[in-house]
Amino acid sequence: MSSTRPKVYNFGAGPSALPLNVLEKAQRDFLNYENTGMSVMEISHRSKTFENLLNKTKQDLKTLLQVPDNYEILFMQGGGRRI
């Protein structure tokens, strides 16, 4: 990813601008997650690699949001729709 690309700032609701280093890390992991030879999108949800990713994500989110240990982080299908 080139750092010479024009920078666009999005102040609307929803997705927002991300730092270049975050985008570059996501780009690398999208192609070869943790040197598995697979994209993060191709990893089996039953694999140890995915289980580790899920647990780290839960822990990072709990830390970021200061969620007490007696609460659990759940990732669920959103099912949102526009009427």
C-alpha positions in Angstrom: 0.0 0.0 0.0 1.5 3.3 -1.0 1.7 6.1 1.5 1.5 8.6 -1.4 -2.2 7.8 -2.0 -4.5 10.8 -1.5 -5.9 10.9 2.0 -9.7 11.1 2.2 -11.3 12.0 5.5 -14.8 10.5 6.1 -16.8 12.3 8.8 -20.1 10.5 8.0 -21.7 7.8 10.2 -20.4 4.3 9.8 -16.9 3.4 8.6 -14.2 5.9 9.4 -10.7 6.7 8.2 -8.0 4.3 9.5 -4.3 5.0 10.1 -2.1 3.8 7.2 -0.2 1.3 9.4 -3.6 -0.4 10.3 -4.5 -0.7 6.7 -1.1 -2.1 5.8 -1.4 -4.8 8.5 -4.9 -5.7 7.4 -3.6 -5.9 3.8 -0.8 -8.3 4.8 -3.2 -10.5 6.9 -5.8 -10.6 4.2 -3.2 -12.3 2.0 -1.2 -14.4 4.5 -2.5 -14.4 8.0 0.2 -15.3 10.6 2.3 -16.9 7.9 -0.3 -19.7 7.4 -0.3 -19.2 3.6 -4.0 -18.4 3.8 -6.0 -15.3 4.0 -7.7 -14.4 7.3 -10.9 -14.9 5.3 -9.9 -18.5 4.4 -9.1 -19.9 7.8 -11.5 -22.6 9.0 -13.7 -21.5 11.9 -12.9 -24.8 13.5 -9.1 -24.4 13.4 -6.8 -23.6 16.3 -5.6 -20.5 14.3 -9.2 -19.1 14.3 -9.7 -20.0 17.9 -6.6 -18.1 18.9 -7.7 -15.1 16.7 -11.2 -15.1 18.3 -9.8 -15.4 21.9 -7.3 -12.6 21.3 -10.0 -10.4 19.7 -12.3 -11.0 22.7 -9.5 -10.2 25.2 -8.4 -7.0 23.3 -12.0 -5.8 23.1 -12.5 -6.5 26.9 -9.4 -4.5 27.6 -10.2 -1.6 25.3 -13.8 -1.3 26.6 -12.8 -2.1 30.2 -15.3 -5.0 30.4 -15.3 -6.7 33.8 -14.2 -10.3 34.0 -17.7 -11.4 35.0 -19.0 -10.4 31.5 -18.5 -12.3 28.3 -17.9 -10.9 24.8 -20.3 -12.4 22.2 -19.9 -12.0 18.5 -23.3 -12.6 16.8 -24.8 -12.3 13.4 -26.3 -8.8 13.1 -29.3 -9.4 10.9 -29.8 -5.6 10.5 -31.9 -4.4 7.6 -33.2 -1.2 6.2 -37.0 -0.7 6.1 
